[in-house]
Amino acid sequence: MKPVAPVLPGKLGIFLRGCAMGAADIVPGVSGGTIALITGIYLRLLSALGALPTAAVTLLRQRQWGPFWQRIEGNFLLLLGLGILSSIFLLANLITWLLLEHTVLLWSFFTGLILAAIVFLARQISQWSFLAGLLLVLGALVAWSITRMTPVEPQLSYWVIFGGGALAISAMILPGISGSFILLLLGLYGPVLQAVRDLDFALLLVFAAGCLTGLLGFARLVAEALRQFPGQTLALLTGFMIGALPAVWPWQQAVSGDNLTPFDYAQLTGEPHLLPWALMLVLLGAVMVLVLEKTQRVGKVFT
């Protein structure tokens, strides 16, 4: 499982990958983990994050700053984190506007991305088995069940924000499970996005602390599962992505969230179905993944 050379080498490539992950994480239904996967840095990200707790205990206690930074791939994490944060702060208003004004087109693009990512991920499984197939179905059912849940309206407190951050970031690591959608289900998506717009640093720091707590533990678990049981873990992740597809279906009824045909959508909402444009954007999203695979040989990430 050796990472491959990136298309955009060096610092700029890592930063731009972070920007793409941040943009995806803003959208409920899309996972930053999916973007990390199709841009060839997924395993590297998990390994770096998983190394943090051990490195902190063994190296920081001895004040070995340089070895600690190298062990956790500090430059990589820093640039990726800066890209994610820059994208979230700069694109929060734009993504919100696109979700409101160009919903069908935005979901169509991400549908294309996810469809191609499913094919890409399934191809990494060198040998299918009954267990892998069972985990594929299980992952799809779990993700689909999450998309059918009804959002709650919690009493906001710093503990709720902290717990929501820990849970959402754990979901963001998994391709197909949207951290933003988890926040939406918890009733925290609006408050967190508003805090980003208002620069409410108190709430954002509590949310970030929750994210960091969930991130360190869960990333190590997923990385270890990929090392010990690569085929089964990839099958489960593929299932997650399949089950998440209904959440990004372009033609949804706003009130009920039911998926409609393009023509039923136009009839019920009075809005144009934009089917030709939607199909073009689905194709564009899929082609982008294909180009990444061909130019970067992303398909070798897990081999």
Secondary structure, 3 states (H helix, E strand, C coil): CCCCCCCCCHHHHHHHHHHHHHHHHHCCCCCHHHHHHHCCCHHHHHHHHHHHHHHHHHCHHHCCHHHHHHHCCHHHHHHHHHHHHHHHHHHHHHHHHHHHHCHHHHHHHHHHHHHHHHHHHHCCCCCCCHHHHHHHHHHHHHHHHHHCCCCCCCCCCHHHHHHHHHHHHHHHHCCCCCHHHHHHHHCCHHHHHHHHHHCCHHHHHHHHHHHHHHHHHHHHHHHHHHHHCHHHHHHHHHHHHHHHHHHHCCCECCCCCCECCHHHHHHHHCCCCCHHHHHHHHHHHHHHHHHHHHHHCHHHCCC
